[in-house]
């Protein structure tokens, strides 16, 4: 029905997107704006939630594609992952935070301040846990788990918490001076961001066009990042 409608110049059905945090703030707004310019009447639905719930919806056919950090290895055999661009993690704090300055904080310094972290089970959290592995559990501060950059930004603005977030996701706040990146490198935190599809998915023309736009957006993000996008 969707293909017949497309041939007749009409829209049928809709595109359902499972969106993880980074995609909601960076990728999807750009892709949807361009898609809406080309197909102004095609309905779109953007769903958020824990990765496992979104993956289950994808496998049941309730969601057409997922966008976010890719898993290594792929979580199940009946999905395929396609990278769009790469991103790394950054530690951020409020302007005037005790650790903001030219000197690189040591792990012991970071452990003296509470953390705002991605949820357990996410690639970002796994990277952070490897980074702080030398700090014994009893020496670690209290943790607030959240995938909301808005909550993190507000908490950091009124406390001495330290946030761990995607560099791209924090880009606007860093540019505005709302948060400051700490001079701390998280080795190995570069990871691919992309789309996850059902292996047997047969996209409509509209869905195929949306995926093509996502690839264009991803290519633009990689080019904007420059050589650092492939650093480790």
N, C-alpha and C positions, 0 to 999 in steps of 0.2 A: 504493500500500500504506500509506503514511504517513497519508494522508487517511482511509482506511477504518479504520485503527487508531484514529485520533483520534476518529472518530465513535463507535467502540465503547468509548471510554474507555481505550484502551490506547496505549502509546507504541511507535513504530516508528522505526528509523533513529537518527541522532544529528545533532548540530550541530557542525560543525568550524569553528573560529574561528582566523584568522591574526592574531596579536597583536603589535603593535609595542610598544616599551618603555613609553611612557606609559600605554597601555591596560592593561598587565599590572599596574601598581601602583595605578592610580586607578579606571579605568572598570570593568574586568571583574570585580574582586571584588564590587563593589556590584551590578552587573547579574546576575551568576551567583547571588548570594545570593537576590535577589528571584525570579529565574527558578526556582531550586530550590524555593523556597517554593510556587510555583504548580504546578510540574511536578517533583515529587520523584524521578521515575524516568527522566526523559529523559537519555540519555547526552550529555555534552559533551566535546569534545576541543579543547584550546587549544594551538596550534602557534606557536613563535617561530622567528625566523631573519631573514636579510637580506630587505629589502623585495622585491627582484627575485624571490627564490625563492618568497616568499609570493604575490606577484602571479601567477607562473606556475602555482602550485597552484590559485589562484582561477580562472584562465582555463581550466584543464583540468577543473574541476569537482570537484577533490579537497578544496577549501576552500569553505565557504559564503559567508563574508564576511571582510573585513579590517577591523581597527580600528587607527587611528593617525593620524599627521599626513597630511593630504591633499596631493596633488601638484598643482602649477599650472604648466602645464596637466595634465589627466588623462593618465596615461602611455600609454594605448592607447585605441583608439576603442570597444572592446567592453566597457568597464566604465563604471559611473556612480559618482560620489562624492557623499556627502551629509554635510554638516557637522553635528556634534552640539554643539560648544562651541568656544571659542577659548582659547588659552593663549600665554604668551610665555616668553622665555628669561631666565635669571638667572645671574649669575656668583657662585659660592660658594667659600668657603674655610673653613679651620678657625678656631675661636675663637683669638684671639691671633696670627693671621697678620699679617705686617707691613703688609698693605694694609687690614686691618679697622680701621675708625675713621670719624669723621665726614667726613673729607676725601675728595673723589672722586678716585680714582686716575686718572692719565692713561694713555694707551695705552703710553707708554714704561715706566711702572711695571708694567703688566700683562705686558709683554714680558720683564721681568726674572725672571719666575717660570714654571716649566713648566706646561703645560696638560693637562687631561683633557677630551677632546672627543668628541662623537658621531662616528660613522663618516662618512667621505667619501661623498657622494651622498645624504645625508639632508637634509631641509629645515633641520633645526637647525644642521647643519654649514655649510650654505650661508649662513644668516643670520650665523653667527659670522665666516665668512670675509669677508663684506662689511664687518662691523664692524672687523676688523683689517686691512683692505686697505691703509691708509696705512703700515703697518709693512712694510718690505721683507723678503723671505724670509730674507735673511741676518741680519736682526735679530730673528727669531722664535725662541722657545725650543723645546726638544724637546716632542713631542706624544705623549700616550698616547691611542689611540682605543679607546673602549669604550661600549657601550650599557647597561652594568650600573651602576645607581645604587649597588648594594652595594659594588662595587669602587671606584667613585669616592669614596664616603663613607669607606672604610677608608684609601685613599691620602691623601685630604685630611687625615684625622685624624692621620697620622704624618709628613706632609711639608708643604712650602710650595707644593704644586701648587694651581692654580686650576681649578675645574670649571665647565663650561657645561652647564646642564641645564634642563629644563622647570620653570617655577616651581611648577606643581601637583605634579610628581613629587618635588620637593625639599621640599614643604610640611611633611611630618611631621618631617623632620630639622631644618628651620629652626625649627619650633615647639618642638622639644626642645632646641635650642641645640647640636646636634651639628655643624651647619655654619652659617655666617653669610653672608647675602647681601651682596655688595659694593655700595656706592652708585654703581653704574655702570649707565646705561641703555643697552639695546641697541635702537636705533631700528629700527622695521620688523620686529621679531622676533615680533610677534603673528601667529599662524597658526591656521587651522582644523584641528580634530581631528574625525575622523568615520569613517564606514564607506565601504568600497568594495565594490561588488557587480557581478556580471556583468549586463550590460545585459538579457539574456534570462532572468534568474533568476526562477523561479516558486517562491516560498517555501512550505513547508508551514505549517500553522496554528501549529505550535510555533516554527518559525523566524521567522515573522511576529511572534509574541508576543515573542520574544527581541529582535528589532530595535526593537519598540515600547518595551521596557524600557530599551534602550540610549539611546533618545531621551529618556526620562524622566530618566535619570541625567545625560545631557549638559545638559539644561535646568536641573537642579539645580546643576550645577557652574557654569554661566554665571550663575545667580542668586546663588550664593555669592560669586562673584568680584566682583559689583557693577559699578560704572562702569568699573573698570580693565580689565574684559574686553574693552571696545571701544576702549581707548586705543591709540595708535600710537607 
